[in-house]
Amino acid sequence: MRTRFYILVFAFLTKLISAQQSELDFAFSNPVFQNYAMKNGLASNYCYDVLQDHKGYIWIATLNGLSRFNGNTWLNFQQQSKRSKYKLPANWVVDIDEDKLGNIWINTDRGIAMYHQKQDSIISFSEPIKGWGKISCTNINQLLVSSWTGITQLQQKGHQLESVYDYTVTARNSIPFIFKDINGNSWACPEDNPSLIKINSNTKQLSYYRTINIDGENQSPIINSITQFSADTLLLITKHNGILKYCTRNNKAFRFLKEQFPNDIELSCGVKYQINNATYFFIGTKKNGLYVVDFKSSRVFITQHDHNNPTSILSNYITSLTADDNQGVWVGTSAGLSFFHPSLQKNKYYYFYNNSTIPQGALINAICEVSHHNYLIGTDNSGLFLFNELT
């Protein structure tokens, strides 16, 4: 009897897992996005970076200021803000990062600012570097900021930022990102310059890798973005070499799913995403939309902007990706901000709310399929309806 019980439980769990996987497959192959643009309150449709802070707020660096979203309303920080405590040095916000105290550091094309969480106010600093770049908080009151010629380590002292160390790594070439791994190291790569930079902020030691051993051959890929895969493994999003699974211990890598990413597709960013014990990897491109990889099965789902579908992704140019605490994925694009979660898929098929037979605003509490194409719809106080999806 006990053996039979275990078999039944195993069969039930197997069926449940299979059903959940089928739902995820359907959601990824027919994705629905919640989209936000200037008409919704976003400062600009061009998003450079997306960040979720420790309180759950979503911050978006845009071409026309910094936007903060609490799930319902937007708050914009701009140079022309009427409230002086929300004024920025400039509207072009290149990059943002959160420090260990919960403050948001803001890099604009005319200087660095900080949003002080406790004071609910913007603190501006004099511009410590020339040229725009990325910003990364390495420790309390310590920053790494990229420029046209390298990376500068800065120290905050009151309302001043002081340069404490310069890593001159390249000439007249901007650095499009600075990535912090889980071991405390920072990684960067000059734009259009095939090399990988590793910085230990505590020892100030810089390692400069001009080549990487890829599939047994030394190569020099151009890296557009980096994301964490495991404790000693990074995923390098390259310009023309696809995705590289890179081991930080030995400077060796191999191409990940190389058949799925032809060399003519330029990848821009990536993020790891987990739901229902399944692991996915979201990959953005510069003109081919969004790719989603199922790690377990190596299946790849591709989604692109559709002018005729308001729930499609806003643009095929993906600028930034971040996974939030609710296990959704925020997608920054050149045309606004898109949010993905499998549960949004369900909203795509509630056509019968527009049926004139059912009173507008009726609370629907149960739906039952009684035969092919025929459904019984129960409401809270408006009675029972028979719905045929064809007629």
C-alpha positions as semicolon CSV with decimal commas, in nm:
position;residue;x (nm);y (nm);z (nm)
1;M;0,000;0,000;0,000
2;R;0,282;0,241;0,094
3;T;0,466;0,166;-0,233
4;R;0,152;0,240;-0,431
5;F;0,107;0,566;-0,241
6;Y;0,464;0,677;-0,326
7;I;0,408;0,587;-0,691
8;L;0,092;0,798;-0,700
9;V;0,267;1,091;-0,532
10;F;0,559;1,065;-0,777
11;A;0,319;1,052;-1,072
12;F;0,132;1,355;-0,941
13;L;0,451;1,558;-0,889
14;T;0,581;1,457;-1,232
15;K;0,256;1,570;-1,392
16;L;0,261;1,895;-1,194
17;I;0,620;1,975;-1,293
18;S;0,542;1,890;-1,655
19;A;0,240;2,123;-1,649
20;Q;0,445;2,405;-1,497
21;Q;0,714;2,358;-1,762
22;S;0,453;2,363;-2,039
23;E;0,316;2,691;-1,903
24;L;0,666;2,841;-1,895
25;D;0,740;2,720;-2,248
26;F;0,420;2,881;-2,371
27;A;0,495;3,208;-2,186
28;F;0,845;3,230;-2,334
29;S;0,737;3,138;-2,687
30;N;0,442;3,385;-2,682
31;P;0,563;3,652;-2,437
32;V;0,348;3,935;-2,309
33;F;0,520;4,251;-2,180
34;Q;0,400;4,531;-1,956
35;N;0,536;4,839;-2,131
36;Y;0,623;5,185;-2,000
37;A;0,717;5,493;-2,201
38;M;0,704;5,871;-2,169
39;K;0,324;5,864;-2,194
40;N;0,324;5,656;-1,872
41;G;0,562;5,889;-1,685
42;L;0,909;5,770;-1,790
43;A;1,153;6,064;-1,830
44;S;1,264;5,945;-2,176
45;N;1,199;5,650;-2,403
46;Y;1,572;5,584;-2,439
47;C;1,687;5,377;-2,141
48;Y;2,057;5,331;-2,067
49;D;2,049;5,133;-1,744
50;V;1,791;4,968;-1,517
51;L;1,851;4,901;-1,146
52;Q;1,641;4,761;-0,862
53;D;1,748;4,891;-0,521
54;H;1,728;4,709;-0,188
55;K;1,383;4,859;-0,121
56;G;1,244;4,725;-0,448
57;Y;1,227;5,056;-0,637
58;I;1,312;5,039;-1,007
59;W;1,554;5,310;-1,126
60;I;1,599;5,389;-1,495
61;A;1,885;5,596;-1,637
62;T;1,756;5,774;-1,945
63;L;1,853;6,034;-2,204
64;N;1,637;6,294;-2,027
65;G;1,687;6,230;-1,657
66;L;1,656;5,960;-1,392
67;S;1,321;5,786;-1,332
68;R;1,211;5,592;-1,023
69;F;0,915;5,354;-1,028
70;N;0,744;5,218;-0,715
71;G;0,509;4,985;-0,902
72;N;0,234;5,245;-0,938
73;T;0,377;5,593;-0,989
74;W;0,686;5,754;-1,142
75;L;0,921;6,013;-0,993
76;N;1,162;6,190;-1,228
77;F;1,491;6,359;-1,134
78;Q;1,605;6,615;-1,391
79;Q;1,819;6,925;-1,432
80;Q;1,503;7,136;-1,457
81;S;1,320;6,976;-1,161
82;K;1,113;7,236;-0,973
83;R;1,211;7,085;-0,638
84;S;1,576;7,175;-0,580
85;K;1,648;6,856;-0,388
86;Y;1,566;6,652;-0,703
87;K;1,787;6,848;-0,946
88;L;2,057;6,666;-1,145
89;P;2,378;6,815;-1,291
90;A;2,252;6,715;-1,638
91;N;1,968;6,517;-1,795
92;W;2,181;6,266;-1,984
93;V;2,216;5,991;-1,721
94;V;2,474;5,744;-1,848
95;D;2,482;5,493;-1,563
96;I;2,362;5,427;-1,207
97;D;2,461;5,201;-0,917
98;E;2,358;5,142;-0,553
99;D;2,610;5,146;-0,267
100;K;2,603;4,942;0,054
101;L;2,414;5,220;0,236
102;G;2,134;5,217;-0,021
103;N;2,233;5,543;-0,188
104;I;2,200;5,567;-0,568
105;W;2,505;5,699;-0,752
106;I;2,431;5,877;-1,080
107;N;2,680;5,942;-1,359
108;T;2,573;6,212;-1,604
109;D;2,756;6,365;-1,899
110;R;2,826;6,674;-1,682
111;G;2,927;6,519;-1,353
112;I;2,844;6,272;-1,079
113;A;2,556;6,300;-0,831
114;M;2,419;6,083;-0,551
115;Y;2,064;6,026;-0,433
116;H;2,084;6,013;-0,053
117;Q;1,817;5,769;0,066
118;K;1,778;5,903;0,422
119;Q;1,774;6,268;0,313
120;D;1,559;6,198;0,006
121;S;1,776;6,443;-0,183
122;I;2,026;6,468;-0,469
123;I;2,385;6,559;-0,373
124;S;2,594;6,688;-0,665
125;F;2,972;6,667;-0,694
126;S;3,221;6,841;-0,919
127;E;3,311;6,643;-1,228
128;P;3,617;6,429;-1,144
129;I;3,685;6,291;-1,493
130;K;3,662;6,394;-1,855
131;G;3,428;6,209;-2,085
132;W;3,124;5,998;-2,000
133;G;3,154;5,652;-1,849
134;K;3,017;5,384;-1,618
135;I;3,000;5,395;-1,239
136;S;3,041;5,113;-0,987
137;C;3,023;5,125;-0,606
138;T;3,300;4,901;-0,472
139;N;3,282;4,990;-0,102
140;I;3,130;5,249;0,130
141;N;3,214;5,592;-0,016
142;Q;3,433;5,432;-0,287
143;L;3,362;5,430;-0,660
144;L;3,509;5,312;-0,986
145;V;3,426;5,542;-1,278
146;S;3,530;5,479;-1,638
147;S;3,649;5,747;-1,878
148;W;3,792;5,777;-2,229
149;T;4,136;5,664;-2,113
150;G;4,079;5,423;-1,827
151;I;3,916;5,378;-1,488
152;T;3,945;5,608;-1,187
153;Q;3,895;5,503;-0,826
154;L;3,719;5,780;-0,630
155;Q;3,668;5,842;-0,261
156;Q;3,385;6,049;-0,118
157;K;3,482;6,298;0,153
158;G;3,183;6,505;0,253
159;H;3,053;6,686;-0,055
160;Q;3,374;6,623;-0,247
161;L;3,494;6,334;-0,461
162;E;3,868;6,277;-0,465
163;S;4,065;6,066;-0,710
164;V;4,272;5,809;-0,518
165;Y;4,395;5,589;-0,802
166;D;4,399;5,587;-1,183
167;Y;4,405;5,277;-1,401
168;T;4,522;5,401;-1,741
169;V;4,440;5,110;-1,966
170;T;4,360;5,246;-2,311
171;A;4,384;5,556;-2,526
172;R;4,074;5,742;-2,652
173;N;3,840;5,449;-2,605
174;S;3,539;5,451;-2,369
175;I;3,454;5,164;-2,136
176;P;3,086;5,067;-2,176
177;F;3,047;4,886;-1,844
178;I;3,201;4,793;-1,511
179;F;3,078;4,465;-1,364
180;K;3,118;4,355;-1,000
181;D;3,139;3,980;-0,946
182;I;3,037;3,797;-0,628
183;N;3,401;3,773;-0,518
184;G;3,450;4,149;-0,500
185;N;3,641;4,190;-0,826
186;S;3,549;4,442;-1,095
187;W;3,558;4,361;-1,466
188;A;3,558;4,591;-1,766
189;C;3,636;4,599;-2,136
190;P;3,710;4,901;-2,358
191;E;3,455;4,960;-2,633
192;D;3,573;4,821;-2,969
193;N;3,905;4,726;-2,806
194;P;3,946;4,349;-2,768
195;S;4,072;4,310;-2,411
196;L;3,940;4,213;-2,067
197;I;4,026;4,405;-1,751
198;K;4,009;4,271;-1,395
199;I;4,049;4,506;-1,097
200;N;4,084;4,412;-0,732
201;S;3,961;4,729;-0,561
202;N;4,116;4,636;-0,224
203;T;4,469;4,571;-0,350
204;K;4,439;4,808;-0,650
205;Q;4,588;4,529;-0,863
206;L;4,490;4,533;-1,232
207;S;4,506;4,231;-1,462
208;Y;4,489;4,300;-1,834
209;Y;4,396;4,010;-2,063
210;R;4,456;4,091;-2,428
211;T;4,362;3,737;-2,532
212;I;4,131;3,465;-2,399
213;N;4,167;3,095;-2,468
214;I;3,838;3,016;-2,644
215;D;3,777;2,650;-2,732
216;G;4,154;2,589;-2,718
217;E;4,253;2,887;-2,934
218;N;4,377;3,228;-2,816
219;Q;4,140;3,498;-2,940
220;S;4,064;3,865;-2,870
221;P;3,686;3,912;-2,845
222;I;3,515;4,249;-2,800
223;I;3,300;4,220;-2,488
224;N;2,979;4,422;-2,457
225;S;2,857;4,294;-2,121
226;I;2,927;4,048;-1,838
227;T;2,698;3,858;-1,603
228;Q;2,756;3,604;-1,325
229;F;2,709;3,233;-1,394
230;S;2,867;3,071;-1,086
231;A;3,131;3,151;-0,822
232;D;3,424;3,123;-1,063
233;T;3,245;3,146;-1,399
234;L;3,127;3,450;-1,591
235;L;2,917;3,475;-1,904
236;L;3,077;3,719;-2,146
237;I;2,837;3,880;-2,394
238;T;3,055;3,955;-2,694
239;K;3,009;4,167;-3,004
240;H;3,072;3,897;-3,264
241;N;3,169;3,579;-3,074
242;G;2,833;3,500;-2,915
243;I;2,822;3,407;-2,546
244;L;3,141;3,285;-2,377
245;K;3,139;3,075;-2,062
246;Y;3,453;3,213;-1,900
247;C;3,650;3,058;-1,611
248;T;3,810;3,331;-1,399
249;R;4,072;3,089;-1,257
250;N;4,250;3,005;-1,582
251;N;4,138;3,263;-1,843
252;K;3,974;2,991;-2,052
253;A;3,634;2,999;-2,218
254;F;3,413;2,812;-2,461
255;R;3,128;2,931;-2,680
256;F;2,791;2,869;-2,522
257;L;2,516;2,759;-2,765
258;K;2,722;2,881;-3,058
259;E;2,477;2,737;-3,312
260;Q;2,204;2,967;-3,180
261;F;2,395;3,294;-3,215
262;P;2,544;3,360;-3,561
263;N;2,842;3,596;-3,578
264;D;2,640;3,868;-3,753
265;I;2,414;3,912;-3,447
266;E;2,558;4,171;-3,207
267;L;2,469;4,089;-2,847
268;S;2,438;4,378;-2,601
269;C;2,361;4,245;-2,250
270;G;2,245;3,947;-2,048
271;V;2,096;3,845;-1,713
272;K;2,029;3,519;-1,529
273;Y;1,665;3,452;-1,439
274;Q;1,523;3,175;-1,216
275;I;1,163;3,063;-1,167
276;N;1,003;2,736;-1,051
277;N;1,350;2,577;-1,006
278;A;1,423;2,646;-1,373
279;T;1,709;2,868;-1,491
280;Y;1,692;3,092;-1,795
281;F;1,929;3,342;-1,948
282;F;1,792;3,657;-2,109
283;I;2,014;3,798;-2,385
284;G;1,961;4,136;-2,546
285;T;2,078;4,229;-2,894
286;K;2,134;4,563;-3,068
287;K;1,886;4,505;-3,348
288;N;1,750;4,148;-3,331
289;G;1,533;4,164;-3,021
290;L;1,543;3,947;-2,710
291;Y;1,668;3,588;-2,679
292;V;1,578;3,360;-2,386
293;V;1,780;3,043;-2,326
294;D;1,653;2,751;-2,117
295;F;1,972;2,623;-1,952
296;K;1,843;2,271;-1,892
297;S;1,714;2,196;-2,241
298;S;1,926;2,449;-2,438
299;R;1,609;2,569;-2,610
300;V;1,614;2,927;-2,731
301;F;1,306;3,152;-2,751
302;I;1,324;3,466;-2,965
303;T;1,093;3,766;-2,932
304;Q;1,088;4,088;-3,132
305;H;0,891;4,411;-3,148
306;D;0,560;4,393;-3,334
307;H;0,402;4,724;-3,440
308;N;0,057;4,563;-3,435
309;N;0,091;4,414;-3,086
310;P;0,091;4,659;-2,792
311;T;0,207;4,383;-2,555
312;S;0,519;4,302;-2,757
313;I;0,862;4,427;-2,650
314;L;0,901;4,799;-2,721
315;S;1,214;4,778;-2,937
316;N;1,456;4,529;-3,090
317;Y;1,748;4,733;-2,949
318;I;1,797;4,605;-2,593
319;T;2,013;4,833;-2,378
320;S;1,987;4,681;-2,029
321;L;1,848;4,377;-1,847
322;T;1,783;4,322;-1,476
323;A;1,593;4,052;-1,283
324;D;1,396;4,185;-0,986
325;D;1,294;4,032;-0,652
326;N;0,954;3,931;-0,791
327;Q;1,137;3,712;-1,045
328;G;1,035;3,926;-1,338
329;V;1,279;4,077;-1,586
330;W;1,303;4,448;-1,665
331;V;1,414;4,517;-2,019
332;G;1,555;4,858;-2,105
333;T;1,524;4,944;-2,474
334;S;1,576;5,235;-2,710
335;A;1,199;5,297;-2,707
336;G;1,106;5,256;-2,341
337;L;1,095;5,003;-2,058
338;S;0,940;4,655;-2,088
339;F;0,865;4,411;-1,805
340;F;0,827;4,035;-1,846
341;H;0,673;3,781;-1,612
342;P;0,505;3,453;-1,716
343;S;0,185;3,551;-1,534
344;L;0,134;3,840;-1,777
345;Q;0,071;3,582;-2,047
346;K;-0,273;3,509;-1,905
347;N;-0,394;3,864;-1,969
348;K;-0,362;3,808;-2,342
349;Y;-0,660;3,575;-2,363
350;Y;-0,938;3,742;-2,164
351;Y;-1,129;3,849;-2,474
352;F;-1,475;3,799;-2,327
353;Y;-1,451;4,107;-2,103
354;N;-1,550;4,299;-2,419
355;N;-1,861;4,085;-2,468
356;S;-2,172;4,303;-2,439
357;T;-2,369;4,018;-2,280
358;I;-2,165;4,038;-1,959
359;P;-2,220;4,369;-1,772
360;Q;-1,922;4,605;-1,778
361;G;-1,727;4,573;-1,451
362;A;-1,877;4,236;-1,355
363;L;-1,658;4,040;-1,113
364;I;-1,578;3,704;-1,276
365;N;-1,493;3,441;-1,016
366;A;-1,506;3,110;-1,206
367;I;-1,467;2,978;-1,562
368;C;-1,539;2,620;-1,663
369;E;-1,506;2,460;-2,007
370;V;-1,822;2,252;-2,058
371;S;-1,751;2,147;-2,419
372;H;-1,523;2,239;-2,708
373;H;-1,528;2,623;-2,746
374;N;-1,805;2,655;-2,482
375;Y;-1,746;2,794;-2,134
376;L;-1,960;2,866;-1,829
377;I;-1,867;3,198;-1,668
378;G;-1,972;3,257;-1,309
379;T;-1,991;3,609;-1,167
380;D;-2,016;3,747;-0,816
381;N;-2,359;3,911;-0,847
382;S;-2,446;3,919;-1,217
383;G;-2,547;3,557;-1,271
384;L;-2,412;3,274;-1,486
385;F;-2,322;3,307;-1,856
386;L;-2,256;3,058;-2,134
387;F;-1,977;3,181;-2,359
388;N;-1,884;3,048;-2,705
389;E;-1,540;3,172;-2,811
390;L;-1,625;3,135;-3,182
391;T;-1,952;3,331;-3,184
